[in-house]
Amino acid sequence: MTTTSLNHASVLAAEETTGIDATLEKYFGPFADWLASIVFYTVPAFGTDVPLIVGWLVVCGVFFTIYLKFLNVRGMKHALHLVQGKYTPADAIGEVSHFQALSTAISSTVGLGNIAGVAVAITLGGPGAAFWMTVAGFVGMTTKMAECTMAVKYRHVHEDGSISGGPMYYLRDGLAALNRAGIGKFLAAAWALCMMFAALGTNAFQSNQATQQLVDVSGDGAIGTWMADNRWAIGLTMALLTGAVILGGIKSIARVTSVMVPFMAILYFLGCLTVILGNLGGIPGAIADIITGAFTPEGVAGGVVGSLIVGFQRATFSNSAGVGDAPIAHSQVRTNRPATEGFVASLEPFVDTIIICNMTALAVVVTGTWQGSDVGEVGGVTITSRAFESVVSWFPYVLAVAVLLFAYSTILSNSFYGMKGFGYLFGDNRTAENVYKLVYLFFTVIGAAVALGPVILFADSAFFLLALFNVVGLYFLAKVIRREIVEYWRQLHNGEIQEVSPEERAKLR
Amino acid sequence: MESVLVGVDRSEGSRRAVRFALERSRVNSWRMTVAYVINWSQYGFPIPEDNEARPLQRKAELEQAQTEVIDPLLEWIKSELRGDDVDVTSVIQHGRPSEVLADIAQAGRFDLLVVGRTGDSNLRTAIFGTTSYRLVQHSPIATVVVP
């Protein structure tokens, strides 16, 4: 009798405390559904429903890879030389090295897309989705190359030496140079507006999955149960930490985070390697599953095309090729030749998608954690966490630290991107800026509180809208992009562009 | 005319190096250049805000180095010379001190490089060795380390 009443009391308490979570979910869910139904408008083709927007990105990546003569792979060695500063003369414009621009951009892309997103892709699209993610990463290298070249070409260097760049500038000024000023202005403004919302979505997704992992590792005890019932409180903590940086101006927290991210990425890589080596016997089978699954998937909605769509969608969410946020970071670089940053930027999807995502994919496939009965409900990060747990029981704790850090750094850098979109549209309005930042922090809380489904829908929708406007612009600029990159490559090979001698390199200044 | 390059920072040790070079420049009529290197690496992991602010930050660092290190040093050199005439120039650059000093020495065709044995040492240099130690190992020209 006593036990029953006790249970009853705790159930009541739980209902009361989940109130906030439930309210947030009630209003947010339908809104996300509505937005997704527009962005992911599907047409029936190849025996399944194909979201037009995904096809749009596939076509863009394949087109530019061929149009730019596979320079994404052929130029990789040169890209590494550029990163070492071998081709940067001291008097080039800009004050940020190729390495710094790349590391800043990678910090903001390596996040939960690599950990949770891959697991989601494999649950939905089977192991074959990992293959399509790799293909997406491969063609994404060229898309990234194209957009970052444009970001440098059409950047604005102000009198004090500071630089503004990004899709809003190349869409507006690049298209104006082609006598398409009207379309350019529209695309730039639409992109900037969507960037504001996409930043909110990415923010919510990161916060959601970080919270999920924190709840998972804290167990079934009193603390764990309380956290599971009060996810919004975890979100609020993250929002306060973010607010300290973006509203309070305590930049040192962000600096420490950005130095820690690469180390955590290496740690994550080693973690995956441990999982993979722990299942060494299963590796050939896992690779076979990934490759055969790509062409003859079993039990996947939509078959090959279904698997391909899922793979491309999650790869794009992870490396953001074609989306246009990374070019903002890349535009700051010190160089006189826009194409140089294009080559450097092409390394970003390589590191993010081809290396890190594949590590996650192998870990998840080889341990078989993607096949559990409840994989549809638990969400991506839990599936990856289980793969880690199956090899070393305490690994999920390490993963939790990595996840929190990745999430936090991505939340911070996305606030920067969001503010860039905001600044382009509204200029320097301090009050309005603070309102946007508060809304941003509110979405960190929402993301933590509501279920993964609506969050990922919203994040995806906003993200892919960006790609729509950005890629239209890239098609208009295709000839300019090709001239810039292919001409650079030609000059590099006939000796007109040479390595800068060590004394004249940029480190001297 | 021969020329001497002196690597300087805020330390006492670098003052002694300057005095050493100055004495010889006066006696032998050498040209003298004092170089201050602001520690900076192209291999950083900066946040986007810092990248954006970098041009202004860099300008501020150069100005600060000029007013806080180079100007007082040139003033002090003037008072040390007491009317004697030595051709002294100054240069400020960003980078890793030992690498940049070696590069300036090479590019400017200097005959001699002078540094103090101990500089503004901190924990990092205590662990990884000092600028003077690295220069002795890697400098392209004759290097004097002043105790």
Interface residues (C-beta under 8 A of the other chain):
Chain A: G85 G94 E95 V96 S97 H98 F99 Q100 A101 S103 T104 S107 S108 D160 G161 S162 I163 K251 A254 R255 T257 S258 V259 V261 P262 I328 A329 Q332 L412 S413 F416 Y417 P502 E503 E504 A506 K507 L508 R509
Chain B: Q42 Y43 G44 F45 P46 I47 P48 E49 D50 N51 E52 A53 R54 P55 L56 R58 K59 Q93 H94 G95 R96 E99 V100 D103 I104 Q106 A107
